[in-house]
Amino acid sequence: MEPIKLSQKAEEEIVNAAKMAALSNKPKFNYA
């Protein structure tokens, strides 16, 4: 069962990283 837990944890980290990347890719200073 450990590999499954590790997979779920890794998947959460991947999702969080994807969210952070999406936020970073948004041109925040493009409104000027």
N, CA, C and O atoms as CSV, one atom per row, in Angstrom:
chain,resi,resn,atom,element,x,y,z
A,1,MET,N,N,0.837,-1.208,0.000
A,1,MET,CA,C,0.000,0.000,0.000
A,1,MET,C,C,0.871,1.257,0.000
A,1,MET,O,O,0.393,2.349,-0.306
A,2,GLU,N,N,2.150,1.095,0.345
A,2,GLU,CA,C,3.014,2.281,0.394
A,2,GLU,C,C,3.171,2.953,-0.973
A,2,GLU,O,O,3.094,4.178,-1.062
A,3,PRO,N,N,3.391,2.173,-2.040
A,3,PRO,CA,C,3.538,2.812,-3.358
A,3,PRO,C,C,2.313,3.641,-3.727
A,3,PRO,O,O,2.437,4.688,-4.362
A,4,ILE,N,N,1.122,3.171,-3.328
A,4,ILE,CA,C,-0.100,3.914,-3.647
A,4,ILE,C,C,-0.103,5.250,-2.907
A,4,ILE,O,O,-0.449,6.284,-3.478
A,5,LYS,N,N,0.283,5.219,-1.635
A,5,LYS,CA,C,0.325,6.461,-0.863
A,5,LYS,C,C,1.337,7.426,-1.479
A,5,LYS,O,O,1.072,8.621,-1.616
A,6,LEU,N,N,2.500,6.885,-1.847
A,6,LEU,CA,C,3.534,7.735,-2.441
A,6,LEU,C,C,3.029,8.308,-3.761
A,6,LEU,O,O,3.300,9.465,-4.083
A,7,SER,N,N,2.294,7.497,-4.527
A,7,SER,CA,C,1.783,7.967,-5.810
A,7,SER,C,C,0.790,9.103,-5.597
A,7,SER,O,O,0.819,10.104,-6.313
A,8,GLN,N,N,-0.092,8.944,-4.606
A,8,GLN,CA,C,-1.078,9.985,-4.332
A,8,GLN,C,C,-0.384,11.264,-3.893
A,8,GLN,O,O,-0.755,12.358,-4.319
A,9,LYS,N,N,0.630,11.122,-3.033
A,9,LYS,CA,C,1.358,12.295,-2.544
A,9,LYS,C,C,2.078,12.975,-3.701
A,9,LYS,O,O,2.063,14.201,-3.814
A,10,ALA,N,N,2.698,12.189,-4.548
A,10,ALA,CA,C,3.409,12.751,-5.698
A,10,ALA,C,C,2.421,13.438,-6.636
A,10,ALA,O,O,2.720,14.491,-7.199
A,11,GLU,N,N,1.245,12.837,-6.800
A,11,GLU,CA,C,0.239,13.431,-7.687
A,11,GLU,C,C,-0.211,14.777,-7.137
A,11,GLU,O,O,-0.410,15.725,-7.896
A,12,GLU,N,N,-0.374,14.865,-5.811
A,12,GLU,CA,C,-0.759,16.141,-5.205
A,12,GLU,C,C,0.313,17.189,-5.459
A,12,GLU,O,O,0.004,18.336,-5.784
A,13,GLU,N,N,1.570,16.797,-5.309
A,13,GLU,CA,C,2.669,17.745,-5.530
A,13,GLU,C,C,2.699,18.195,-6.988
A,13,GLU,O,O,2.976,19.357,-7.283
A,14,ILE,N,N,2.410,17.262,-7.894
A,14,ILE,CA,C,2.392,17.612,-9.321
A,14,ILE,C,C,1.266,18.604,-9.598
A,14,ILE,O,O,1.455,19.575,-10.332
A,15,VAL,N,N,0.095,18.359,-9.010
A,15,VAL,CA,C,-1.043,19.259,-9.215
A,15,VAL,C,C,-0.720,20.640,-8.662
A,15,VAL,O,O,-0.989,21.655,-9.305
A,16,ASN,N,N,-0.135,20.672,-7.456
A,16,ASN,CA,C,0.228,21.960,-6.857
A,16,ASN,C,C,1.260,22.675,-7.719
A,16,ASN,O,O,1.165,23.887,-7.918
A,17,ALA,N,N,2.229,21.953,-8.226
A,17,ALA,CA,C,3.257,22.552,-9.081
A,17,ALA,C,C,2.622,23.097,-10.359
A,17,ALA,O,O,3.000,24.165,-10.841
A,18,ALA,N,N,1.661,22.362,-10.900
A,18,ALA,CA,C,0.988,22.815,-12.118
A,18,ALA,C,C,0.204,24.097,-11.847
A,18,ALA,O,O,0.190,25.011,-12.672
A,19,LYS,N,N,-0.451,24.159,-10.679
A,19,LYS,CA,C,-1.195,25.375,-10.320
A,19,LYS,C,C,-0.242,26.555,-10.184
A,19,LYS,O,O,-0.515,27.642,-10.694
A,20,MET,N,N,0.874,26.340,-9.497
A,20,MET,CA,C,1.852,27.416,-9.312
A,20,MET,C,C,2.400,27.859,-10.669
A,20,MET,O,O,2.592,29.052,-10.903
A,21,ALA,N,N,2.650,26.906,-11.558
A,21,ALA,CA,C,3.172,27.243,-12.882
A,21,ALA,C,C,2.136,28.051,-13.658
A,21,ALA,O,O,2.482,29.006,-14.354
A,22,ALA,N,N,0.872,27.670,-13.539
A,22,ALA,CA,C,-0.186,28.395,-14.245
A,22,ALA,C,C,-0.274,29.828,-13.729
A,22,ALA,O,O,-0.437,30.765,-14.510
A,23,LEU,N,N,-0.164,29.995,-12.407
A,23,LEU,CA,C,-0.211,31.344,-11.835
A,23,LEU,C,C,1.003,32.143,-12.278
A,23,LEU,O,O,0.894,33.340,-12.547
A,24,SER,N,N,2.158,31.494,-12.356
A,24,SER,CA,C,3.390,32.192,-12.732
A,24,SER,C,C,3.350,32.577,-14.210
A,24,SER,O,O,3.922,33.594,-14.602
A,25,ASN,N,N,2.678,31.767,-15.029
A,25,ASN,CA,C,2.635,32.038,-16.468
A,25,ASN,C,C,1.684,33.180,-16.796
A,25,ASN,O,O,1.732,33.723,-17.899
A,26,LYS,N,N,0.816,33.556,-15.851
A,26,LYS,CA,C,-0.097,34.670,-16.102
A,26,LYS,C,C,0.687,35.981,-16.097
A,26,LYS,O,O,1.398,36.262,-15.132
A,27,PRO,N,N,0.575,36.781,-17.141
A,27,PRO,CA,C,1.277,38.070,-17.186
A,27,PRO,C,C,0.655,39.057,-16.215
A,27,PRO,O,O,-0.288,39.765,-16.566
A,28,LYS,N,N,1.178,39.109,-14.992
A,28,LYS,CA,C,0.603,39.979,-13.965
A,28,LYS,C,C,0.832,41.451,-14.310
A,28,LYS,O,O,-0.049,42.286,-14.104
A,29,PHE,N,N,2.024,41.766,-14.838
A,29,PHE,CA,C,2.379,43.159,-15.092
A,29,PHE,C,C,2.002,43.562,-16.517
A,29,PHE,O,O,2.574,44.502,-17.068
A,30,ASN,N,N,1.048,42.859,-17.110
A,30,ASN,CA,C,0.652,43.170,-18.483
A,30,ASN,C,C,-0.554,44.105,-18.500
A,30,ASN,O,O,-1.013,44.500,-19.572
A,31,TYR,N,N,-1.076,44.466,-17.318
A,31,TYR,CA,C,-2.255,45.319,-17.252
A,31,TYR,C,C,-1.893,46.773,-17.531
A,31,TYR,O,O,-2.744,47.557,-17.951
A,32,ALA,N,N,-0.631,47.136,-17.297
A,32,ALA,CA,C,-0.201,48.513,-17.512
A,32,ALA,C,C,-0.221,48.799,-19.025
A,32,ALA,O,O,0.106,49.907,-19.448
